């Protein structure tokens, strides 16, 4: 493991709480817009609202989940014995 890999792993581990809070806020924005426009399909499907309030928060949340160190690798998980 070289230095750059160690440094990038620390970002997710060190800032996990903030990253997860940001992901939660993005999903909350998405859901709030969906609930506010549940009875107005025309407004909900308007691309001027849909892209920044539905698509963008979801894409950003997925990108934030890829932060190295946020989710442990399989090799870091404890081994379980199968009986």
C-alpha positions as protocol buffer text, in pm:
chain_id: "A"
residue {
  index: 1
  type: UNK
  ca { x: 0 y: 0 z: 0 }
}
residue {
  index: 2
  type: UNK
  ca { x: 160 y: 324 z: -110 }
}
residue {
  index: 3
  type: UNK
  ca { x: 121 y: 663 z: 58 }
}
residue {
  index: 4
  type: UNK
  ca { x: -148 y: 794 z: -179 }
}
residue {
  index: 5
  type: UNK
  ca { x: -367 y: 490 z: -108 }
}
residue {
  index: 6
  type: UNK
  ca { x: -331 y: 543 z: 269 }
}
residue {
  index: 7
  type: UNK
  ca { x: -418 y: 911 z: 239 }
}
residue {
  index: 8
  type: UNK
  ca { x: -728 y: 844 z: 31 }
}
residue {
  index: 9
  type: UNK
  ca { x: -847 y: 577 z: 275 }
}
residue {
  index: 10
  type: UNK
  ca { x: -823 y: 821 z: 563 }
}
residue {
  index: 11
  type: UNK
  ca { x: -1058 y: 1067 z: 393 }
}
residue {
  index: 12
  type: UNK
  ca { x: -1354 y: 828 z: 413 }
}
residue {
  index: 13
  type: UNK
  ca { x: -1265 y: 704 z: 758 }
}
residue {
  index: 14
  type: UNK
  ca { x: -1191 y: 1044 z: 906 }
}
residue {
  index: 15
  type: UNK
  ca { x: -1492 y: 1222 z: 753 }
}
residue {
  index: 16
  type: UNK
  ca { x: -1744 y: 937 z: 748 }
}
residue {
  index: 17
  type: UNK
  ca { x: -1996 y: 1119 z: 967 }
}
residue {
  index: 18
  type: UNK
  ca { x: -1995 y: 1432 z: 751 }
}
residue {
  index: 19
  type: UNK
  ca { x: -2015 y: 1235 z: 428 }
}
residue {
  index: 20
  type: UNK
  ca { x: -2308 y: 1029 z: 555 }
}
residue {
  index: 21
  type: UNK
  ca { x: -2485 y: 1345 z: 677 }
}
residue {
  index: 22
  type: UNK
  ca { x: -2439 y: 1503 z: 335 }
}
residue {
  index: 23
  type: UNK
  ca { x: -2579 y: 1191 z: 167 }
}
residue {
  index: 24
  type: UNK
  ca { x: -2876 y: 1200 z: 404 }
}
residue {
  index: 25
  type: UNK
  ca { x: -2939 y: 1568 z: 327 }
}
residue {
  index: 26
  type: UNK
  ca { x: -2928 y: 1504 z: -47 }
}
residue {
  index: 27
  type: UNK
  ca { x: -3178 y: 1219 z: -21 }
}
residue {
  index: 28
  type: UNK
  ca { x: -3395 y: 1433 z: 208 }
}
residue {
  index: 29
  type: UNK
  ca { x: -3403 y: 1709 z: -56 }
}
residue {
  index: 30
  type: UNK
  ca { x: -3506 y: 1453 z: -316 }
}
residue {
  index: 31
  type: UNK
  ca { x: -3782 y: 1308 z: -100 }
}
residue {
  index: 32
  type: UNK
  ca { x: -3910 y: 1649 z: 12 }
}
residue {
  index: 33
  type: UNK
  ca { x: -3954 y: 1757 z: -348 }
}
residue {
  index: 34
  type: UNK
  ca { x: -4126 y: 1430 z: -434 }
}
residue {
  index: 35
  type: UNK
  ca { x: -4368 y: 1466 z: -144 }
}
residue {
  index: 36
  type: UNK
  ca { x: -4435 y: 1834 z: -217 }
}
residue {
  index: 37
  type: UNK
  ca { x: -4530 y: 1758 z: -576 }
}
residue {
  index: 38
  type: UNK
  ca { x: -4698 y: 1419 z: -530 }
}
residue {
  index: 39
  type: UNK
  ca { x: -5036 y: 1559 z: -644 }
}
residue {
  index: 40
  type: UNK
  ca { x: -4892 y: 1774 z: -924 }
}
residue {
  index: 41
  type: UNK
  ca { x: -4745 y: 1547 z: -1193 }
}
residue {
  index: 42
  type: UNK
  ca { x: -4686 y: 1839 z: -1429 }
}
residue {
  index: 43
  type: UNK
  ca { x: -4461 y: 2020 z: -1180 }
}
residue {
  index: 44
  type: UNK
  ca { x: -4292 y: 1697 z: -1071 }
}
residue {
  index: 45
  type: UNK
  ca { x: -4201 y: 1607 z: -1429 }
}
residue {
  index: 46
  type: UNK
  ca { x: -4092 y: 1959 z: -1525 }
}
residue {
  index: 47
  type: UNK
  ca { x: -3726 y: 1924 z: -1621 }
}
residue {
  index: 48
  type: UNK
  ca { x: -3637 y: 2260 z: -1461 }
}
residue {
  index: 49
  type: UNK
  ca { x: -3727 y: 2108 z: -1122 }
}
residue {
  index: 50
  type: UNK
  ca { x: -3665 y: 1738 z: -1188 }
}
residue {
  index: 51
  type: UNK
  ca { x: -3296 y: 1750 z: -1274 }
}
residue {
  index: 52
  type: UNK
  ca { x: -3170 y: 1964 z: -983 }
}
residue {
  index: 53
  type: UNK
  ca { x: -3410 y: 1827 z: -720 }
}
residue {
  index: 54
  type: UNK
  ca { x: -3446 y: 1459 z: -813 }
}
residue {
  index: 55
  type: UNK
  ca { x: -3163 y: 1345 z: -1040 }
}
residue {
  index: 56
  type: UNK
  ca { x: -2869 y: 1552 z: -915 }
}
residue {
  index: 57
  type: UNK
  ca { x: -2906 y: 1470 z: -542 }
}
residue {
  index: 58
  type: UNK
  ca { x: -2933 y: 1101 z: -624 }
}
residue {
  index: 59
  type: UNK
  ca { x: -2626 y: 1102 z: -848 }
}
residue {
  index: 60
  type: UNK
  ca { x: -2425 y: 1298 z: -590 }
}
residue {
  index: 61
  type: UNK
  ca { x: -2528 y: 1054 z: -316 }
}
residue {
  index: 62
  type: UNK
  ca { x: -2409 y: 760 z: -525 }
}
residue {
  index: 63
  type: UNK
  ca { x: -2081 y: 935 z: -599 }
}
residue {
  index: 64
  type: UNK
  ca { x: -2028 y: 1011 z: -229 }
}
residue {
  index: 65
  type: UNK
  ca { x: -2081 y: 644 z: -143 }
}
residue {
  index: 66
  type: UNK
  ca { x: -1774 y: 565 z: -352 }
}
residue {
  index: 67
  type: UNK
  ca { x: -1548 y: 759 z: -112 }
}
residue {
  index: 68
  type: UNK
  ca { x: -1261 y: 529 z: -28 }
}
residue {
  index: 69
  type: UNK
  ca { x: -1271 y: 417 z: 332 }
}
residue {
  index: 70
  type: UNK
  ca { x: -1639 y: 496 z: 386 }
}
residue {
  index: 71
  type: UNK
  ca { x: -1749 y: 136 z: 331 }
}
residue {
  index: 72
  type: UNK
  ca { x: -1506 y: -131 z: 451 }
}
residue {
  index: 73
  type: UNK
  ca { x: -1356 y: -367 z: 193 }
}
residue {
  index: 74
  type: UNK
  ca { x: -1447 y: -735 z: 209 }
}
residue {
  index: 75
  type: UNK
  ca { x: -1095 y: -815 z: 326 }
}
residue {
  index: 76
  type: UNK
  ca { x: -1146 y: -584 z: 627 }
}
residue {
  index: 77
  type: UNK
  ca { x: -1465 y: -757 z: 741 }
}
residue {
  index: 78
  type: UNK
  ca { x: -1435 y: -1013 z: 1021 }
}
residue {
  index: 79
  type: UNK
  ca { x: -1427 y: -1373 z: 906 }
}
residue {
  index: 80
  type: UNK
  ca { x: -1725 y: -1584 z: 1015 }
}
residue {
  index: 81
  type: UNK
  ca { x: -1716 y: -1959 z: 1049 }
}
residue {
  index: 82
  type: UNK
  ca { x: -1989 y: -2149 z: 869 }
}
residue {
  index: 83
  type: UNK
  ca { x: -2129 y: -2442 z: 1065 }
}
